[in-house]
Structures are given as C-alpha cells and as structure tokens.
Amino acid sequence: MPRRRQILILVLSLLAALLPARALAATGNTLTVFYRPPSGWSTVNVHWAPNGGAWTNVPGVAMSAASCAGWYTKTLDLGSANGAQLTFNNGSGVWDNHSGANYSVGAGTVAISNGSIGTTDPCAGPPPSSPPTGNTATVFYATTGTNWTTVNIHYAPDGEAWTAVPGVPMNETACAGWVKRTVQLGAATGMQAVFNNGSGVWDNNRGSNYRIGAGTTRVSGGTATGNATDPCTAVPPDTTPPTVPTNVTATVDHVTVNLSWKASSDDRGVTGYQIIRNPGGNVLTSAYNSYIDGSLAPRTTYSYTVRAVDAAGNLSAASAAVSVTTGDAPPLPPGGTMLGGDPRKDSIYFVLTARFYDGDTSNNRGGNQHVRSGNAANNDPMFRGDFKGLVDRLDYIKGLGFSAIWITPVILNRSDYDFHGYHGWDFYRVDPRLESPGATYQDLINAAHAKGLKIYQDVVYNHSSRWGAKGLFVPTVWGARDGQWDWMYSEKVPGAVYDPMRENSLGRAYNGDLWSSTAPPGNTCPNYGLPNGQYSPEGYTIHSCQWPSPTAKMFPANLYHQCWIGNWEGEDARSCWLADDLADFNTENPVVQQYLINAYNSYIDMGVDGFRVDTAVHIPRVTWNRRFLPALQQRLVQKYGAAKAKDFYVFGEVAAFVNDKWNRGSVNHSAQFYTWQERKSYVDDDVQAALDQYNYEEQLGPGNQPTSTNAFLVGNDYHTPDRSKFSGMNIIDMRMHMNFGDAGNAFRNGADSDDSTNDATYNAVYVDSHDYGPNKSLERYAGGTDAWAENMALMWTFRGVPVLYYGSEVEFQAGKQIDCGPSCPLATTGRAYFGDRITGTVVASDYGVVSSASGAVASTLNQPLVKHLQRLNQIRRAVPALQMGQYSTAGVSGSQIAFKRRYTAGSVDSFVLVTISASATFTGIPNGTYTDAVTGDIKVVTNGTLTATVNAKGDLRAYVLSLPGNPAPGKVGADGPYLR
C-alpha cells in the first residue's frame, strides 16, 4: 500500500474516533444492545456481524456498564444492514452464543438476558423496589469420594467482598457424606462460592466458581442444584410400584424377536424392566422400554410379559401377554465371517491405510492440495497406500507378532484433504482410492483372516463431510464459473456425480453435482450468492452460502445439528459441529440413526471383526445405549448367534485430554462413563432423553458413578466378572495414553481409573496415535528407544489390549509433528509414508516369527524394538493371564511397575508375577513352582514370597506358576536386546 494512502486512512480513522456517537450512528441503521451476563463476568464483549457483513475480530468489542445494575450496553453501527448476529464473551474464553444459534436481532434496541431477547431498554423504567433483607443460603456440600476431613466455604454475596481465605468452616450438623453451612446474604439474593479442604486443595467448579442462590443448595460432583431438598432429611421407604407396562408389541425377524412397550411411570423413577419369556419362564432384563431377544429356536411360539421395576425393587403387575412365532434361521449374509475369539488375546497394529504401503500406484491421488501441501515436490500423493499394499504386507504385520489390524475409515470420503478417512460422504461405498482389482475391501478381509489376522474398522457415527452424506442429504452450495472461480467449479455435466478417481489437472475431482449459481428450490441459506465481504487468499470474492457451515441454514435441522461447540466439556460438545469440514449428524433422529445402522451393518456382513468408534464422546451415551449399540448386537446375533456376537470388539474414542480420573469433573465427557448402561429410563424422544441423561449424571457427579471390580483379583484369585451393566462399548485408555510420558506414570494413572470402568481388561492401550502423543503432544512420541521398550513391556503385560501405531516399532518419525494439514508435506509429519521401510519380501511362519525376509524389510525387522516386540507378543500369547487376567498390586514391593495377574476359565488356570525395569518382591502368593517366561529361571516358593530380579529399563520378569493341568510354558522365545 503506498505510504500516502496509509496516512490518509489513518487520518480518517482518527476523525471517525473523535466524532460523537450520535453523529457516527447517523450514517446508517443503528443497534443498541443491552446484555445481562451470567454471574462472575467482569468483562463483557459483543462479537457481532451485520447481516451480510463480516464478523468483528475475536473477542469483539467491549461493552460498557449500563445505568442499571447488572446490565451492559453498546451501540453498533449497522450501516445499511437491517439487523445483526450477536454473541457475547467474558474475554477469557467463556461464550454465550445462544446455544450455538447466535442471537439474530433487528435494528433498534434489544435487551438480552438468560437467552431471551427483548426490545425495550431495561434501564428506562422506574428504579426497582428495594430488595428484601435478611436472605440466607443454606449450602450442603457432598464429601463422598473427596477424602476431605475439613471443608471450608469461601464466598462473596452479590455486590460484596469475598471472605478471607480459606473461608469459614462448614461445621453445622448434617449427615454422613454431607457438610453444611448457612450463609447470611443480607439484601443479596445470591453469591459466588468455592470450597477447600483447608490444606490447599480447592473445588472452584473447574475455574468458574459456583453460583448459589438464596434457599437450599446442594453441591455434589461439580454441580450446584438450587431449590434443593435437605439431603439429610429421612426419606420414607418407597413402597409404591411402577405402573404396568402397556402396548407391548413383538415383531419377528427370522429367529429374533423385537419387543417394545409404552414406558411405565413411578413416583421416584423406573430403573428398568423384567421380561418373562415362556415356555421356560426365563427372566430377561432391560434398562429401556425395548428388548431384542435373539438366537431363539426356529418355528417356535413364545409368549412375553413385562413388569417395571424401581430403585427400591418394587415390581409392577405383569403386562398383558404377547405371543409370536419365530421363522426359519436367516441365511448368512453375503461376505465374510469374523474370526471370533476373545479380543483380549489380540495385539493390534494401527495403520493409516493411505500412508502404509503402496501396492497399486494406479489408484494414487494427490487431490487439489497436492502442490500447495508440498507433496507434489516429494512425489508423495496423499492417497498412496491401499488395500493391495496391506495384503502384500500382512506377513510383515504377523511377523511382528500382531493378530489384529486397526485400519482407518474405508468409506468414500469427500473433502480437500481426506486421506485419513474421517470425512465420510458415501457411507455405503468403499473409497475407490483404496481398492484395486483383486484387492477390494472384501479381498483384504478374506486375506487377513486366512493368515489369522483380524480387521478392526474405524467407523464414524458423529459426522459426515462438509458436503453432507450421499443418500441422506447433500447441500447445494453457491458457485459460478465467473472467471474468478473457474478453477474450482467443474462444468456441469448431466448425470455426472463425484468420483475421486477422476481429477482435473489441478487435482480437483468433479464437483458440478454440488454447486448452483442460483438459489435452489427451498433454499433457506440467507443472502444466497451475495458477496459476504470476505476474500480468498488469491483475492477472489467469497459469497454467502459458498461453503457449508452449521449456522448458514444449509443443512436441515432434522438431519444435522445447527451449532458450533462452545464448551468442550459442556452439553453442546455432544450436539454441535467440531469443525467446518465435519458436518455434525443429528444422531437423535431415527432417520439418521437408520442411515448409519444400515451402512455399518453392511461392513459387519463383510466379516470385519470389530469397530473402533471415532468421536464417540460427541454422541450422548443414552443414544449409543438405546440405538446404535443394540442395533450392532442385533445384527451380530442374527449373523453369528449370541455367543460369538460377543467376540466383536467395539472400542470407542472418548477423548479426554486431561490427567484427571474424571475429565475436569464432567462424567459425561469421561472415557469410562461410556462403558456403562443407563441407570434409569428416559422419555422416548431422543433429544429430550439426551438432555435429561446429561443433567441427571452431571448432578450425580463422579462420586456417585457405578464402580466395578472386574479388573481386580480377590487376593490371588480370579473371580467371574459382572458385565451385566456393560453398555457394549469398550474404550481407548485415554488416561494411560495421556500419561505415557513414562511407563510408571501410565501404570499408576491407568490403575487409578479401573474401578470406574466396567471392565478395564478390555481397554485398548496405546502410547501415541495419528492424533496426539502423550500429554496431548502434537508430535509422535520421542522418549527414546529404552523408554519405548519399557512402554511396550508394560502394554504387553498389563491389563488391556496393546495397540501400536504404524512405524513405532522403528521409532518412525519420532518427534515430528503428527499433522499439519496441507500446510506442509506429509513426508515431514507423523503421517509420512512408511512403505519405503518395508519393501522386499517377507514370510511369517507364526505370530512374531519370520521365516524369511529380504530387502529393506529385512533391515527393518532386525531393529531392536522389532525384536523386543516380537518376543513380547510371543510371551503374551503363551500366558493366558497376560491376555485376559485380572490383576492386583497387593503384597508387591520394590519396582514401581509390578503386579500379579490371574485368569481362570474352564480348564484354564493361569497365574503370573510381573515386574518391569526393576526388581520386585511378591508376598502372600501361592506356594509352588514358578518359571520365568523371559529367562527360564525356576523358583520354588514355600513361604509365599518370591523376589524377581531385573536391572535394565525395558526388561521384565514374568514368573508363571505351574498349576494342575496348566504347566508354566518355560522360557518363551530367544533373548533379545531388552528381554534377556
């Protein structure tokens, strides 16, 4: 910009700043905004955009205190616009965006408070009458789960100063699990409060303080409940049974019966239902007003009655009976059959399919970011690896010792940089950039199964691409070949549809099926095609409705959510968009549910062995528990029968990137929460049920969640786990992942969460992934070879299913940024192409055993961590307790990573003592002969004590007890660089 022009603009800006507000407003329409913020805001900003115009820079412009208490005001110049979009924030990251919808207002005066929009000046009326005096707040604080022996309340009545730290003791008479204090508010009607134990430990509501009003308030698990009842008041026994279930219906699908009924009611809440099936008098249970009864006898008549039950155990009278007759057993769907077997026996190798091994160069595609990203300069198209490459390298994966492969999503993607697979567009079609003749997805599944390798498919229920989902809804966007945008918009061709295999010279696949230069019929996107005041990096004019977004009304609200996430630990995290290229499904809509259920049933029919569930936390647990997980089980039971259906491994990504046992105190956003069934029934409407479930569980808080002993030994004995309350979804162990900066930390933190997980022996455990390293690092793990060896030793012997991200066996891309999008070449990131390391030939004769190898892959297989990994897999496969056992640290001393494990089932009884990196002593153990699977050392125990000697990081001892019918395997494998 020429300097003279800069000076002129500066002068005009200074003149504008000196003009009186009225003179400035007179240039066009004005909007005077009054806003009453939530308590605790000392700064108030309004972030706004006139209709058709650009938004202010974040955080917006400051508002000033109005003439009446509690209100802030700002007059905005709308120019020629007749209204605006508004949001508000406190300058410290807390936003009020009208639950994601923004505040849409016209010109003139608006007053916004508690989500409501008025049109009168709240400060123009007569002064309010004097508030009452002598108000009090009685606060009950729950101590269950805190281990606090002293509790102080530190508070400030509205308009007054805070008490001196640490506050005043809550020492009034209460009852077990609660402390109490009554605070004199005087004329105030509420206060802010925090709590502490007098020794420096605080509960400040995750930094937001608690808002407490006059009257009685209960604070429990991070939630303050106003107008509450006294929790110490004796509650009369519940003797009233629920109402009788009505409208019981039964439909038959081959040998499966689907039951449903109208939900019962109860004065204190229905907790579930008992279903009696005759003949046989079998008692079945359900937490919901539906039940799927599978694997019944063909051509047999069954009768069902239903009774409701409440928390006190009161049963309703039985419903009217309904009878049905089953048909013939269904034929097996086309496709393949999963291998089956307990998933805890497996170890998992995780690959980004498109970045692992290139078996077919003809399906490589660079996309329209090929040049910009720098990939073109490296001759490294983003879609490079494929299913043929995986088929070719199955022996490499088996030679490492793995028995399962987790692959990234396979469905047809549609975005600008979608090689990873998380921008699904056609959920019913496999992405052709991954398939080849003779190497389709079905061919990969079959080939893997032939070698004894399972396929775990990454699936996405939460979102589609920004371009919608084919067969459900695809938005029409503004586009015109107007000279500026010719490079982007394909010439329309009648009948042509998107096909990523056909790219133009700029790498863009056909997109004429998406765009229109005129508004389509029924368009609801405001200002369609009008310039919005923004420009592309090239200086091209950007138009309204040119790019999909949740708030542009381009997606129907019944199929897609209409908001951005404002609070990642708030309810909106489950019902709003994550990013502009991840269109958030309205998963509470049965139409959306069935679209996804049918899509993923087709992959079950192909014979995949399990699902890794992406972004599971962004769908309400009650939706998983009532809709998606039962549908999965129904299809699996139909295909395999009830017993084998349980072998299908579902493990969800519930991303909680903190070191807390409970994610910032929010149970709804904590991984272990998703392993449990619901504890009460909710209304049939899924939208309301999701809100009710969220509020119910948040109010109960961490201290009132269910607990489990399924991962723990009783003394030295294995006990039958109670999985009756299991939701059907296992989890990725986010807490161990976050703490894998060192193995000892991961071990301690992982064990600390196991009592709140339904069965932690099913947790998927990894150090790093395609998203993050430990402690939410954006780089691939770079702790060093010895640290990797120690981490692997822990993962392969502790409870849970070990997972390794591709290439970690040679510390591939250690310390490199995991992802930078198209702003840098993939070759410089943690998602680099791995194939160059594994070219050549390789033949695996068993898990962890390579009979022959040549070329680069032979050198890779000779690396120290590879040798370590192979032997760990051999040892784990030889000792059932290391796969499926419960564990205990009782009577264990010395090493910071040491434990005992046992697994007992049928004729199998396996007991092992493990210590990693340091020596440990085990006391109170069964007498007998123990053999170390690492060294072959034999110790005969006669006094209940064994000392295992280890003196090297990454080394371990695994002393296995010889039991009747279950002799110790002896030394397993050959000595290596760490296990020796």
Secondary structure, DSSP 8 states (H G I E B T S, - for coil): --HHHHHHHHHHHHHHHHS-HHHHHTTSEEEEEEEE--TT-S--EEEEEETTS---STT-EE-EE-SSTT-EEEEEEEET-SEEEEEEE-SSS-EE-TTTT-EEEESEEEEEETTEEE-S-TTSS-------S-EEEEEEEE-TTT--S--EEEEEETTS---STT-EE--EEEETTEEEEEEEEET-SEEEEEEE-SSS-EE-TTTT-EEEESEEEEEETTEEESS---TTS------------EEEEEEEETTEEEEEEE----SS-EEEEEEEEETTTEEEEESSSEEEE-S--TT-EEEEEEEEEETT--B------EEEE--------SS-----S-GGG--EEEE-HHHH--S-GGG-B--TTTTTTTTGGGT--SB---HHHHHHTHHHHHHHT--EEEE---EEE-SSS-TTS-SEEEEEEE-TTT-BTTB-HHHHHHHHHHTT-EEEEEEE-SEEETTBBTTTB---EE---SSSSTTTS----TT----TT-B-TTS-B--TTTEESS--TT--STTTT-EEEEE-TT--EEETTSS--TTTT-S-TTTB---B-S-TTSGGGGTSBSBTTEEEB-TTSHHHHHHHHHHHHHHHHHT--EEEEETGGGS-HHHIIIIIHHHHHHHHHHHH-HHHHTTSEEEE-----SSSSSGGG-GGGSGGGGGB--SS---S-HHHHHHHHHHHHHHH-GGGS----TTB-BTTB------TTB-S-EEB-HHHHHTTTSHHHHHHHHHHHGGGSS-GGG-EE-S--SS-BGGGBSB---S-HHHHHHHHHHHTTSSSEEEEETTGGGTTTTTSBS--GGGS-GGGSTT---GGGG-SEEEEEETTEEEEEETHHHHHHTSHHHHHHHHHHHHHHH-HHHHH-EEE-TTEESSSSEEEEEEEETTEEEEEEEEESS-EEEES---EEEEETTT--EEEESSSEEEE---STT-EEEEEE-BTTB----S-S---SS--
